[in-house]
Amino acid sequence: MTGAIAFDTHRFVKRLTENGFTQRQAETLADEHVALLNANLATKADIEAVKADIAAVKVDLASAEAGLKRDIEAIKAELQRDIEAVKAELQRDIEAVKADLLKWLFGAMIAQGGLIVALVKLL
């Protein structure tokens, strides 16, 4: 037997024939057991191939992680620029509203002053 594990086919056949199997049935069953074991067991080469695949996936993941980090940093920078632009625009809007308020306030003060002068002259 050249399988990956030790399977004593002689003992297996002997036990089966002792318990009522014919020699031919016992040998056929032993051959099928060996074939089943050999087909379903991983060899060292199989394990090494899986290890190599895992290593390749790790490299791919590390590369993808680095790419994602770069993308996140680029998005952060873009968002920061957008925030600064919104702040600047908001500041301009506040200054424009301030100017309008001062214009209306001075206009109202002049109108009030004129009204007070007119009322004083009338009295």
MOPAC internal coordinates of N, CA, C and O (Angstrom, degrees):
PM7 1SCF
backbone

  N    0.0000 0     0.00 0     0.00 0    0    0    0
  C    1.4496 1     0.00 0     0.00 0    1    0    0
  C    1.5276 1   109.51 1     0.00 0    2    1    0
  O    1.2310 1   120.52 1   -42.21 1    3    2    1
  N    1.3478 1   116.60 1   137.79 1    3    2    1
  C    1.4637 1   121.67 1  -179.36 1    5    3    2
  C    1.5157 1   110.97 1  -116.10 1    6    5    3
  O    1.2310 1   119.33 1  -154.45 1    7    6    5
  N    1.3190 1   118.88 1    25.55 1    7    6    5
  C    1.4600 1   122.32 1  -175.99 1    9    7    6
  C    1.5103 1   112.45 1   -75.64 1   10    9    7
  O    1.2310 1   121.85 1    -2.82 1   11   10    9
  N    1.3015 1   114.07 1   177.18 1   11   10    9
  C    1.4571 1   120.75 1  -176.77 1   13   11   10
  C    1.5252 1   111.44 1   -80.74 1   14   13   11
  O    1.2310 1   119.86 1   158.05 1   15   14   13
  N    1.3388 1   117.87 1   -21.95 1   15   14   13
  C    1.4576 1   120.57 1   177.19 1   17   15   14
  C    1.5195 1   108.83 1  -125.21 1   18   17   15
  O    1.2310 1   121.62 1   -18.80 1   19   18   17
  N    1.3177 1   114.50 1   161.20 1   19   18   17
  C    1.4712 1   119.25 1   179.49 1   21   19   18
  C    1.5257 1   108.71 1   -83.25 1   22   21   19
  O    1.2310 1   120.83 1   -57.11 1   23   22   21
  N    1.3347 1   116.02 1   122.89 1   23   22   21
  C    1.4577 1   121.48 1   177.37 1   25   23   22
  C    1.5272 1   106.79 1  -130.66 1   26   25   23
  O    1.2310 1   120.38 1   -65.52 1   27   26   25
  N    1.3058 1   116.87 1   114.48 1   27   26   25
  C    1.4662 1   122.75 1  -175.80 1   29   27   26
  C    1.5245 1   108.79 1   -79.52 1   30   29   27
  O    1.2310 1   121.08 1   -87.93 1   31   30   29
  N    1.3382 1   115.54 1    92.07 1   31   30   29
  C    1.4670 1   119.69 1  -178.31 1   33   31   30
  C    1.5225 1   111.15 1   -68.44 1   34   33   31
  O    1.2310 1   119.91 1   146.36 1   35   34   33
  N    1.3177 1   117.77 1   -33.64 1   35   34   33
  C    1.4657 1   120.53 1   179.87 1   37   35   34
  C    1.5289 1   110.37 1   -61.85 1   38   37   35
  O    1.2310 1   121.03 1   132.28 1   39   38   37
  N    1.3277 1   115.63 1   -47.72 1   39   38   37
  C    1.4632 1   120.01 1   178.76 1   41   39   38
  C    1.5235 1   110.43 1   -62.69 1   42   41   39
  O    1.2310 1   120.50 1   138.62 1   43   42   41
  N    1.3323 1   116.65 1   -41.38 1   43   42   41
  C    1.4594 1   122.11 1  -179.99 1   45   43   42
  C    1.5289 1   110.74 1   -60.38 1   46   45   43
  O    1.2310 1   120.88 1   131.52 1   47   46   45
  N    1.3440 1   115.93 1   -48.48 1   47   46   45
  C    1.4678 1   120.55 1   179.83 1   49   47   46
  C    1.5275 1   110.04 1   -63.66 1   50   49   47
  O    1.2310 1   120.33 1   136.90 1   51   50   49
  N    1.3070 1   116.97 1   -43.10 1   51   50   49
  C    1.4675 1   121.90 1  -179.60 1   53   51   50
  C    1.5286 1   110.91 1   -59.39 1   54   53   51
  O    1.2310 1   120.11 1   134.51 1   55   54   53
  N    1.3339 1   117.40 1   -45.49 1   55   54   53
  C    1.4725 1   120.54 1  -179.69 1   57   55   54
  C    1.5144 1   111.55 1   -66.14 1   58   57   55
  O    1.2310 1   120.65 1   142.05 1   59   58   57
  N    1.3353 1   116.35 1   -37.95 1   59   58   57
  C    1.4626 1   118.70 1   179.74 1   61   59   58
  C    1.5320 1   111.02 1   -67.53 1   62   61   59
  O    1.2310 1   120.17 1   137.42 1   63   62   61
  N    1.3243 1   117.29 1   -42.58 1   63   62   61
  C    1.4846 1   119.69 1  -179.84 1   65   63   62
  C    1.5187 1   110.34 1   -67.94 1   66   65   63
  O    1.2310 1   119.74 1   147.22 1   67   66   65
  N    1.3141 1   118.10 1   -32.78 1   67   66   65
  C    1.4629 1   120.84 1   176.69 1   69   67   66
  C    1.5140 1   111.66 1   -66.38 1   70   69   67
  O    1.2310 1   120.43 1   156.17 1   71   70   69
  N    1.3325 1   116.78 1   -23.83 1   71   70   69
  C    1.4626 1   120.99 1  -176.92 1   73   71   70
  C    1.5239 1   113.27 1  -108.44 1   74   73   71
  O    1.2310 1   120.38 1  -156.20 1   75   74   73
  N    1.3256 1   116.87 1    23.80 1   75   74   73
  C    1.4560 1   119.86 1   169.21 1   77   75   74
  C    1.5179 1   116.99 1   106.20 1   78   77   75
  O    1.2310 1   118.59 1   176.22 1   79   78   77
  N    1.2932 1   120.29 1    -3.78 1   79   78   77
  C    1.4688 1   121.10 1   176.86 1   81   79   78
  C    1.5209 1   108.57 1   -81.85 1   82   81   79
  O    1.2310 1   121.02 1   -27.83 1   83   82   81
  N    1.3141 1   115.66 1   152.17 1   83   82   81
  C    1.4583 1   118.84 1   173.03 1   85   83   82
  C    1.5150 1   108.25 1   -78.70 1   86   85   83
  O    1.2310 1   120.84 1   -17.43 1   87   86   85
  N    1.3441 1   116.00 1   162.57 1   87   86   85
  C    1.4596 1   120.55 1  -179.93 1   89   87   86
  C    1.5292 1   109.95 1   -58.56 1   90   89   87
  O    1.2310 1   120.24 1   137.61 1   91   90   89
  N    1.3203 1   117.14 1   -42.39 1   91   90   89
  C    1.4715 1   121.89 1  -178.11 1   93   91   90
  C    1.5252 1   110.69 1   -65.63 1   94   93   91
  O    1.2310 1   119.83 1   136.40 1   95   94   93
  N    1.3619 1   117.93 1   -43.60 1   95   94   93
  C    1.4669 1   121.59 1   178.62 1   97   95   94
  C    1.5342 1   110.75 1   -62.34 1   98   97   95
  O    1.2310 1   121.14 1   134.93 1   99   98   97
  N    1.3343 1   115.43 1   -45.07 1   99   98   97
  C    1.4666 1   120.15 1  -177.97 1  101   99   98
  C    1.5203 1   110.91 1   -63.63 1  102  101   99
  O    1.2310 1   119.75 1   136.96 1  103  102  101
  N    1.3596 1   118.08 1   -43.04 1  103  102  101
  C    1.4630 1   121.25 1   179.69 1  105  103  102
  C    1.5194 1   111.35 1   -66.19 1  106  105  103
  O    1.2310 1   120.31 1   139.36 1  107  106  105
  N    1.3315 1   117.01 1   -40.64 1  107  106  105
  C    1.4671 1   120.77 1   177.99 1  109  107  106
  C    1.5236 1   110.34 1   -62.99 1  110  109  107
  O    1.2310 1   120.80 1   135.43 1  111  110  109
  N    1.3120 1   116.07 1   -44.57 1  111  110  109
  C    1.4620 1   119.84 1   178.95 1  113  111  110
  C    1.5339 1   111.16 1   -63.92 1  114  113  111
  O    1.2310 1   119.63 1   140.45 1  115  114  113
  N    1.3151 1   118.32 1   -39.55 1  115  114  113
  C    1.4613 1   122.39 1   177.54 1  117  115  114
  C    1.5204 1   110.52 1   -63.63 1  118  117  115
  O    1.2310 1   120.18 1   135.79 1  119  118  117
  N    1.3454 1   117.26 1   -44.21 1  119  118  117
  C    1.4701 1   120.57 1   178.32 1  121  119  118
  C    1.5313 1   111.12 1   -61.04 1  122  121  119
  O    1.2310 1   120.67 1   139.08 1  123  122  121
  N    1.3121 1   116.33 1   -40.92 1  123  122  121
  C    1.4713 1   119.76 1  -179.99 1  125  123  122
  C    1.5249 1   111.28 1   -68.06 1  126  125  123
  O    1.2310 1   120.26 1   142.43 1  127  126  125
  N    1.3302 1   117.11 1   -37.57 1  127  126  125
  C    1.4611 1   119.91 1   176.47 1  129  127  126
  C    1.5308 1   111.10 1   -62.83 1  130  129  127
  O    1.2310 1   120.45 1   136.45 1  131  130  129
  N    1.3150 1   116.75 1   -43.55 1  131  130  129
  C    1.4720 1   120.94 1   178.70 1  133  131  130
  C    1.5202 1   110.03 1   -62.42 1  134  133  131
  O    1.2310 1   120.27 1   134.79 1  135  134  133
  N    1.3414 1   117.09 1   -45.21 1  135  134  133
  C    1.4667 1   120.77 1   179.74 1  137  135  134
  C    1.5339 1   110.51 1   -62.14 1  138  137  135
  O    1.2310 1   120.53 1   138.11 1  139  138  137
  N    1.3284 1   116.59 1   -41.89 1  139  138  137
  C    1.4642 1   121.04 1   179.52 1  141  139  138
  C    1.5285 1   111.03 1   -64.22 1  142  141  139
  O    1.2310 1   120.47 1   135.37 1  143  142  141
  N    1.3212 1   116.70 1   -44.63 1  143  142  141
  C    1.4583 1   120.24 1   178.74 1  145  143  142
  C    1.5251 1   111.28 1   -62.53 1  146  145  143
  O    1.2310 1   120.53 1   134.29 1  147  146  145
  N    1.3207 1   116.60 1   -45.71 1  147  146  145
  C    1.4644 1   120.75 1  -178.40 1  149  147  146
  C    1.5262 1   112.01 1   -66.07 1  150  149  147
  O    1.2310 1   120.36 1   146.24 1  151  150  149
  N    1.3339 1   116.92 1   -33.76 1  151  150  149
  C    1.4669 1   120.32 1  -178.24 1  153  151  150
  C    1.5257 1   112.04 1   -74.95 1  154  153  151
  O    1.2310 1   119.89 1   154.92 1  155  154  153
  N    1.3283 1   117.82 1   -25.08 1  155  154  153
  C    1.4572 1   120.12 1  -172.44 1  157  155  154
  C    1.5217 1   114.71 1  -109.08 1  158  157  155
  O    1.2310 1   120.09 1  -177.46 1  159  158  157
  N    1.3038 1   117.44 1     2.54 1  159  158  157
  C    1.4555 1   119.91 1   179.02 1  161  159  158
  C    1.5236 1   110.46 1  -101.97 1  162  161  159
  O    1.2310 1   121.27 1   -39.46 1  163  162  161
  N    1.3118 1   115.18 1   140.54 1  163  162  161
  C    1.4614 1   120.27 1   177.94 1  165  163  162
  C    1.5234 1   108.94 1   -81.59 1  166  165  163
  O    1.2310 1   121.44 1   -41.41 1  167  166  165
  N    1.3067 1   114.86 1   138.59 1  167  166  165
  C    1.4607 1   120.11 1   176.57 1  169  167  166
  C    1.5165 1   108.97 1   -93.31 1  170  169  167
  O    1.2310 1   120.41 1    -8.11 1  171  170  169
  N    1.3257 1   116.82 1   171.89 1  171  170  169
  C    1.4542 1   120.48 1   176.28 1  173  171  170
  C    1.5228 1   110.27 1   -60.64 1  174  173  171
  O    1.2310 1   120.86 1   142.91 1  175  174  173
  N    1.3290 1   115.97 1   -37.09 1  175  174  173
  C    1.4695 1   119.58 1   178.78 1  177  175  174
  C    1.5299 1   110.59 1   -64.34 1  178  177  175
  O    1.2310 1   120.35 1   140.87 1  179  178  177
  N    1.3405 1   116.94 1   -39.13 1  179  178  177
  C    1.4688 1   120.43 1   177.33 1  181  179  178
  C    1.5244 1   110.24 1   -62.00 1  182  181  179
  O    1.2310 1   120.89 1   135.33 1  183  182  181
  N    1.3240 1   115.89 1   -44.67 1  183  182  181
  C    1.4629 1   120.59 1  -179.03 1  185  183  182
  C    1.5234 1   110.56 1   -65.25 1  186  185  183
  O    1.2310 1   120.04 1   138.69 1  187  186  185
  N    1.3220 1   117.53 1   -41.31 1  187  186  185
  C    1.4662 1   120.62 1   178.17 1  189  187  186
  C    1.5235 1   110.93 1   -63.82 1  190  189  187
  O    1.2310 1   120.49 1   141.47 1  191  190  189
  N    1.3414 1   116.67 1   -38.53 1  191  190  189
  C    1.4718 1   119.90 1   178.11 1  193  191  190
  C    1.5237 1   110.64 1   -64.04 1  194  193  191
  O    1.2310 1   120.49 1   139.29 1  195  194  193
  N    1.3281 1   116.67 1   -40.71 1  195  194  193
  C    1.4629 1   120.16 1   178.39 1  197  195  194
  C    1.5267 1   110.12 1   -65.92 1  198  197  195
  O    1.2310 1   120.36 1   139.38 1  199  198  197
  N    1.3295 1   116.91 1   -40.62 1  199  198  197
  C    1.4623 1   120.34 1   177.62 1  201  199  198
  C    1.5323 1   110.79 1   -61.16 1  202  201  199
  O    1.2310 1   120.95 1   138.63 1  203  202  201
  N    1.3274 1   115.80 1   -41.37 1  203  202  201
  C    1.4663 1   119.59 1   179.04 1  205  203  202
  C    1.5270 1   110.51 1   -64.78 1  206  205  203
  O    1.2310 1   120.70 1   139.13 1  207  206  205
  N    1.3275 1   116.27 1   -40.87 1  207  206  205
  C    1.4694 1   120.13 1   177.43 1  209  207  206
  C    1.5262 1   110.75 1   -62.19 1  210  209  207
  O    1.2310 1   120.57 1   137.43 1  211  210  209
  N    1.3286 1   116.51 1   -42.57 1  211  210  209
  C    1.4645 1   120.64 1   179.42 1  213  211  210
  C    1.5244 1   110.37 1   -63.43 1  214  213  211
  O    1.2310 1   120.49 1   138.03 1  215  214  213
  N    1.3237 1   116.68 1   -41.97 1  215  214  213
  C    1.4738 1   120.24 1   178.39 1  217  215  214
  C    1.5286 1   110.43 1   -61.97 1  218  217  215
  O    1.2310 1   120.54 1   138.58 1  219  218  217
  N    1.3326 1   116.58 1   -41.42 1  219  218  217
  C    1.4703 1   120.03 1   178.87 1  221  219  218
  C    1.5224 1   110.72 1   -63.99 1  222  221  219
  O    1.2310 1   120.51 1   140.04 1  223  222  221
  N    1.3328 1   116.63 1   -39.96 1  223  222  221
  C    1.4668 1   120.37 1   178.61 1  225  223  222
  C    1.5272 1   109.91 1   -65.18 1  226  225  223
  O    1.2310 1   120.34 1   140.45 1  227  226  225
  N    1.3363 1   116.95 1   -39.55 1  227  226  225
  C    1.4643 1   120.03 1   177.96 1  229  227  226
  C    1.5233 1   110.94 1   -60.88 1  230  229  227
  O    1.2310 1   120.45 1   137.87 1  231  230  229
  N    1.3353 1   116.74 1   -42.13 1  231  230  229
  C    1.4678 1   120.56 1   178.55 1  233  231  230
  C    1.5236 1   110.03 1   -63.29 1  234  233  231
  O    1.2310 1   120.84 1   135.44 1  235  234  233
  N    1.3402 1   116.01 1   -44.56 1  235  234  233
  C    1.4657 1   120.04 1   178.83 1  237  235  234
  C    1.5272 1   111.11 1   -61.49 1  238  237  235
  O    1.2310 1   120.67 1   138.02 1  239  238  237
  N    1.3349 1   116.32 1   -41.98 1  239  238  237
  C    1.4610 1   119.84 1   179.70 1  241  239  238
  C    1.5237 1   111.37 1   -65.48 1  242  241  239
  O    1.2310 1   120.37 1   139.54 1  243  242  241
  N    1.3221 1   116.90 1   -40.46 1  243  242  241
  C    1.4609 1   120.00 1   178.43 1  245  243  242
  C    1.5252 1   110.47 1   -62.86 1  246  245  243
  O    1.2310 1   120.76 1   138.65 1  247  246  245
  N    1.3232 1   116.15 1   -41.35 1  247  246  245
  C    1.4627 1   120.36 1   178.36 1  249  247  246
  C    1.5282 1   110.61 1   -64.75 1  250  249  247
  O    1.2310 1   120.97 1   136.58 1  251  250  249
  N    1.3370 1   115.75 1   -43.42 1  251  250  249
  C    1.4631 1   119.90 1   179.08 1  253  251  250
  C    1.5189 1   110.64 1   -64.55 1  254  253  251
  O    1.2310 1   120.25 1   141.50 1  255  254  253
  N    1.3301 1   117.12 1   -38.50 1  255  254  253
  C    1.4562 1   121.32 1   178.56 1  257  255  254
  C    1.5247 1   110.70 1   -63.03 1  258  257  255
  O    1.2310 1   120.72 1   136.49 1  259  258  257
  N    1.3276 1   116.24 1   -43.51 1  259  258  257
  C    1.4634 1   119.89 1   178.84 1  261  259  258
  C    1.5298 1   110.15 1   -62.75 1  262  261  259
  O    1.2310 1   120.61 1   138.36 1  263  262  261
  N    1.3291 1   116.45 1   -41.64 1  263  262  261
  C    1.4635 1   120.17 1   177.95 1  265  263  262
  C    1.5161 1   111.53 1   -63.23 1  266  265  263
  O    1.2310 1   120.59 1   138.45 1  267  266  265
  N    1.3276 1   116.48 1   -41.55 1  267  266  265
  C    1.4589 1   120.16 1   178.93 1  269  267  266
  C    1.5274 1   111.08 1   -65.12 1  270  269  267
  O    1.2310 1   120.58 1   140.13 1  271  270  269
  N    1.3278 1   116.50 1   -39.87 1  271  270  269
  C    1.4621 1   118.97 1   178.18 1  273  271  270
  C    1.5178 1   110.93 1   -62.31 1  274  273  271
  O    1.2310 1   120.73 1   138.43 1  275  274  273
  N    1.3460 1   116.21 1   -41.57 1  275  274  273
  C    1.4778 1   119.07 1   177.48 1  277  275  274
  C    1.5268 1   110.24 1   -62.70 1  278  277  275
  O    1.2310 1   120.75 1   136.78 1  279  278  277
  N    1.3268 1   116.17 1   -43.22 1  279  278  277
  C    1.4635 1   120.01 1   179.98 1  281  279  278
  C    1.5268 1   111.18 1   -62.62 1  282  281  279
  O    1.2310 1   120.58 1   138.09 1  283  282  281
  N    1.3284 1   116.49 1   -41.91 1  283  282  281
  C    1.4634 1   120.60 1   179.60 1  285  283  282
  C    1.5209 1   110.40 1   -63.74 1  286  285  283
  O    1.2310 1   120.30 1   137.12 1  287  286  285
  N    1.3251 1   117.03 1   -42.88 1  287  286  285
  C    1.4724 1   120.39 1   178.88 1  289  287  286
  C    1.5286 1   110.56 1   -63.51 1  290  289  287
  O    1.2310 1   120.51 1   140.13 1  291  290  289
  N    1.3332 1   116.63 1   -39.87 1  291  290  289
  C    1.4706 1   119.69 1   178.41 1  293  291  290
  C    1.5285 1   110.54 1   -64.80 1  294  293  291
  O    1.2310 1   120.49 1   139.16 1  295  294  293
  N    1.3175 1   116.67 1   -40.84 1  295  294  293
  C    1.4654 1   120.25 1   178.99 1  297  295  294
  C    1.5269 1   110.40 1   -66.22 1  298  297  295
  O    1.2310 1   120.83 1   138.83 1  299  298  297
  N    1.3468 1   116.03 1   -41.17 1  299  298  297
  C    1.4702 1   119.63 1   177.27 1  301  299  298
  C    1.5261 1   110.49 1   -58.82 1  302  301  299
  O    1.2310 1   120.59 1   133.93 1  303  302  301
  N    1.3304 1   116.47 1   -46.07 1  303  302  301
  C    1.4655 1   120.36 1  -179.25 1  305  303  302
  C    1.5252 1   110.59 1   -63.08 1  306  305  303
  O    1.2310 1   120.62 1   137.91 1  307  306  305
  N    1.3193 1   116.41 1   -42.09 1  307  306  305
  C    1.4647 1   120.12 1   179.35 1  309  307  306
  C    1.5250 1   110.76 1   -64.26 1  310  309  307
  O    1.2310 1   120.51 1   137.65 1  311  310  309
  N    1.3321 1   116.64 1   -42.35 1  311  310  309
  C    1.4638 1   119.98 1   178.05 1  313  311  310
  C    1.5256 1   111.12 1   -63.86 1  314  313  311
  O    1.2310 1   120.57 1   140.11 1  315  314  313
  N    1.3114 1   116.51 1   -39.89 1  315  314  313
  C    1.4674 1   119.71 1   178.30 1  317  315  314
  C    1.5216 1   110.53 1   -62.33 1  318  317  315
  O    1.2310 1   120.64 1   137.88 1  319  318  317
  N    1.3440 1   116.37 1   -42.12 1  319  318  317
  C    1.4756 1   119.28 1   177.15 1  321  319  318
  C    1.5330 1   110.42 1   -62.91 1  322  321  319
  O    1.2310 1   120.84 1   137.86 1  323  322  321
  N    1.3380 1   116.00 1   -42.14 1  323  322  321
  C    1.4657 1   119.16 1   179.18 1  325  323  322
  C    1.5257 1   111.24 1   -63.62 1  326  325  323
  O    1.2310 1   120.40 1   139.51 1  327  326  325
  N    1.3359 1   116.85 1   -40.49 1  327  326  325
  C    1.4645 1   120.89 1   178.93 1  329  327  326
  C    1.5235 1   109.92 1   -63.25 1  330  329  327
  O    1.2310 1   120.51 1   136.21 1  331  330  329
  N    1.3315 1   116.64 1   -43.79 1  331  330  329
  C    1.4693 1   119.95 1   178.92 1  333  331  330
  C    1.5293 1   110.84 1   -63.25 1  334  333  331
  O    1.2310 1   120.17 1   141.08 1  335  334  333
  N    1.3238 1   117.28 1   -38.92 1  335  334  333
  C    1.4660 1   120.60 1   178.70 1  337  335  334
  C    1.5290 1   110.51 1   -64.87 1  338  337  335
  O    1.2310 1   120.56 1   138.26 1  339  338  337
  N    1.3262 1   116.54 1   -41.74 1  339  338  337
  C    1.4680 1   120.36 1   178.93 1  341  339  338
  C    1.5324 1   109.83 1   -65.86 1  342  341  339
  O    1.2310 1   120.32 1   139.28 1  343  342  341
  N    1.3355 1   116.99 1   -40.72 1  343  342  341
  C    1.4637 1   119.95 1   177.61 1  345  343  342
  C    1.5296 1   110.77 1   -60.31 1  346  345  343
  O    1.2310 1   120.78 1   134.43 1  347  346  345
  N    1.3225 1   116.12 1   -45.57 1  347  346  345
  C    1.4689 1   120.04 1  -179.49 1  349  347  346
  C    1.5282 1   110.76 1   -62.81 1  350  349  347
  O    1.2310 1   120.89 1   137.73 1  351  350  349
  N    1.3308 1   115.91 1   -42.27 1  351  350  349
  C    1.4667 1   119.38 1   179.68 1  353  351  350
  C    1.5244 1   110.56 1   -65.65 1  354  353  351
  O    1.2310 1   120.61 1   139.74 1  355  354  353
  N    1.3151 1   116.44 1   -40.26 1  355  354  353
  C    1.4639 1   120.99 1   178.13 1  357  355  354
  C    1.5303 1   110.46 1   -63.73 1  358  357  355
  O    1.2310 1   120.67 1   139.13 1  359  358  357
  N    1.3081 1   116.32 1   -40.87 1  359  358  357
  C    1.4677 1   120.57 1   178.37 1  361  359  358
  C    1.5278 1   110.26 1   -62.54 1  362  361  359
  O    1.2310 1   120.61 1   137.45 1  363  362  361
  N    1.3352 1   116.44 1   -42.55 1  363  362  361
  C    1.4837 1   119.62 1   177.56 1  365  363  362
  C    1.5261 1   110.35 1   -62.55 1  366  365  363
  O    1.2310 1   120.53 1   138.57 1  367  366  365
  N    1.3239 1   116.58 1   -41.43 1  367  366  365
  C    1.4672 1   120.06 1   179.53 1  369  367  366
  C    1.5238 1   110.86 1   -64.22 1  370  369  367
  O    1.2310 1   120.53 1   139.36 1  371  370  369
  N    1.3436 1   116.58 1   -40.64 1  371  370  369
  C    1.4641 1   120.55 1   178.58 1  373  371  370
  C    1.5179 1   110.41 1   -63.04 1  374  373  371
  O    1.2310 1   120.45 1   137.47 1  375  374  373
  N    1.3296 1   116.75 1   -42.53 1  375  374  373
  C    1.4667 1   120.90 1   179.01 1  377  375  374
  C    1.5299 1   110.49 1   -63.70 1  378  377  375
  O    1.2310 1   120.45 1   140.74 1  379  378  377
  N    1.3240 1   116.74 1   -39.26 1  379  378  377
  C    1.4730 1   119.83 1   179.18 1  381  379  378
  C    1.5218 1   110.41 1   -66.33 1  382  381  379
  O    1.2310 1   120.16 1   138.45 1  383  382  381
  N    1.3226 1   117.30 1   -41.55 1  383  382  381
  C    1.4672 1   120.53 1   178.64 1  385  383  382
  C    1.5339 1   109.73 1   -65.26 1  386  385  383
  O    1.2310 1   120.63 1   139.58 1  387  386  385
  N    1.3301 1   116.40 1   -40.42 1  387  386  385
  C    1.4716 1   120.34 1   177.68 1  389  387  386
  C    1.5241 1   110.47 1   -58.64 1  390  389  387
  O    1.2310 1   121.09 1   133.92 1  391  390  389
  N    1.3199 1   115.53 1   -46.08 1  391  390  389
  C    1.4709 1   119.72 1  -179.27 1  393  391  390
  C    1.5241 1   110.20 1   -61.94 1  394  393  391
  O    1.2310 1   120.61 1   136.85 1  395  394  393
  N    1.3352 1   116.44 1   -43.15 1  395  394  393
  C    1.4711 1   119.42 1   178.38 1  397  395  394
  C    1.5229 1   111.28 1   -62.85 1  398  397  395
  O    1.2310 1   120.32 1   137.53 1  399  398  397
  N    1.3299 1   116.99 1   -42.47 1  399  398  397
  C    1.4619 1   120.58 1   179.32 1  401  399  398
  C    1.5235 1   111.02 1   -62.27 1  402  401  399
  O    1.2310 1   120.57 1   135.15 1  403  402  401
  N    1.3358 1   116.52 1   -44.85 1  403  402  401
  C    1.4606 1   119.52 1   179.12 1  405  403  402
  C    1.5247 1   111.12 1   -62.71 1  406  405  403
  O    1.2310 1   120.62 1   139.93 1  407  406  405
  N    1.3205 1   116.43 1   -40.07 1  407  406  405
  C    1.4678 1   120.54 1   179.28 1  409  407  406
  C    1.5341 1   109.65 1   -61.29 1  410  409  407
  O    1.2310 1   120.46 1   132.28 1  411  410  409
  N    1.3289 1   116.72 1   -47.72 1  411  410  409
  C    1.4610 1   120.34 1  -179.20 1  413  411  410
  C    1.5387 1   110.84 1   -68.93 1  414  413  411
  O    1.2310 1   120.58 1   143.27 1  415  414  413
  N    1.3293 1   116.50 1   -36.73 1  415  414  413
  C    1.4592 1   119.95 1   179.44 1  417  415  414
  C    1.5261 1   110.93 1   -64.39 1  418  417  415
  O    1.2310 1   120.36 1   133.42 1  419  418  417
  N    1.3426 1   116.92 1   -46.58 1  419  418  417
  C    1.4630 1   119.58 1   178.04 1  421  419  418
  C    1.5272 1   110.78 1   -65.32 1  422  421  419
  O    1.2310 1   120.37 1   142.34 1  423  422  421
  N    1.2967 1   116.90 1   -37.66 1  423  422  421
  C    1.4656 1   120.05 1   177.15 1  425  423  422
  C    1.5142 1   111.09 1   -62.40 1  426  425  423
  O    1.2310 1   121.40 1   136.73 1  427  426  425
  N    1.3572 1   114.92 1   -43.27 1  427  426  425
  C    1.4711 1   119.04 1   179.60 1  429  427  426
  C    1.5283 1   110.40 1   -67.13 1  430  429  427
  O    1.2310 1   120.38 1   141.63 1  431  430  429
  N    1.3411 1   116.87 1   -38.37 1  431  430  429
  C    1.4673 1   119.98 1   179.58 1  433  431  430
  C    1.5362 1   111.03 1   -64.93 1  434  433  431
  O    1.2310 1   120.45 1   138.99 1  435  434  433
  N    1.3239 1   116.75 1   -41.01 1  435  434  433
  C    1.4734 1   120.58 1   178.96 1  437  435  434
  C    1.5218 1   109.90 1   -65.33 1  438  437  435
  O    1.2310 1   121.55 1   137.89 1  439  438  437
  N    1.3651 1   114.64 1   -42.11 1  439  438  437
  C    1.4697 1   118.15 1   179.06 1  441  439  438
  C    1.5268 1   109.96 1   -63.89 1  442  441  439
  O    1.2310 1   120.09 1   138.86 1  443  442  441
  N    1.3284 1   117.44 1   -41.14 1  443  442  441
  C    1.4508 1   121.50 1   179.05 1  445  443  442
  C    1.5343 1   110.61 1   -64.33 1  446  445  443
  O    1.2310 1   121.69 1   137.02 1  447  446  445
  N    1.3229 1   114.36 1   -42.98 1  447  446  445
  C    1.4710 1   118.19 1   178.23 1  449  447  446
  C    1.5182 1   110.65 1   -61.52 1  450  449  447
  O    1.2310 1   119.89 1   137.03 1  451  450  449
  N    1.3194 1   117.81 1   -42.97 1  451  450  449
  C    1.4635 1   121.22 1   178.57 1  453  451  450
  C    1.5087 1   110.98 1   -63.01 1  454  453  451
  O    1.2310 1   120.06 1   140.45 1  455  454  453
  N    1.3387 1   117.49 1   -39.55 1  455  454  453
  C    1.4586 1   121.63 1   179.16 1  457  455  454
  C    1.5139 1   110.12 1   -65.25 1  458  457  455
  O    1.2310 1   120.83 1   137.83 1  459  458  457
  N    1.3379 1   116.01 1   -42.17 1  459  458  457
  C    1.4814 1   120.00 1   180.00 1  461  459  458
  C    1.5425 1   109.03 1   -63.73 1  462  461  459
  O    1.2310 1   119.79 1   135.67 1  463  462  461
  N    1.3404 1   118.01 1   -44.33 1  463  462  461
  C    1.4681 1   121.62 1   179.30 1  465  463  462
  C    1.5227 1   109.62 1   -61.53 1  466  465  463
  O    1.2310 1   120.17 1   137.33 1  467  466  465
  N    1.3170 1   117.28 1   -42.67 1  467  466  465
  C    1.4774 1   120.34 1  -179.91 1  469  467  466
  C    1.5151 1   111.20 1   -65.14 1  470  469  467
  O    1.2310 1   120.54 1   140.27 1  471  470  469
  N    1.3362 1   116.57 1   -39.73 1  471  470  469
  C    1.4659 1   119.10 1   179.47 1  473  471  470
  C    1.5361 1   111.61 1   -69.11 1  474  473  471
  O    1.2310 1   120.40 1   143.53 1  475  474  473
  N    1.3403 1   116.84 1   -36.47 1  475  474  473
  C    1.4528 1   120.38 1   178.17 1  477  475  474
  C    1.5292 1   109.99 1   -65.69 1  478  477  475
  O    1.2310 1   119.39 1   140.19 1  479  478  477
  N    1.3208 1   118.76 1   -39.81 1  479  478  477
  C    1.4652 1   122.19 1   179.39 1  481  479  478
  C    1.5210 1   111.29 1   -67.39 1  482  481  479
  O    1.2310 1   121.14 1   146.49 1  483  482  481
  N    1.3189 1   115.43 1   -33.51 1  483  482  481
  C    1.4675 1   118.48 1   179.94 1  485  483  482
  C    1.5117 1   111.71 1   -73.82 1  486  485  483
  O    1.2310 1   119.47 1   151.57 1  487  486  485
  N    1.2388 1   118.61 1   -28.43 1  487  486  485
  C    1.4607 1   120.69 1  -178.30 1  489  487  486
  C    1.4715 1   109.49 1   -89.49 1  490  489  487
  O    1.2310 1   120.10 1   180.00 1  491  490  489

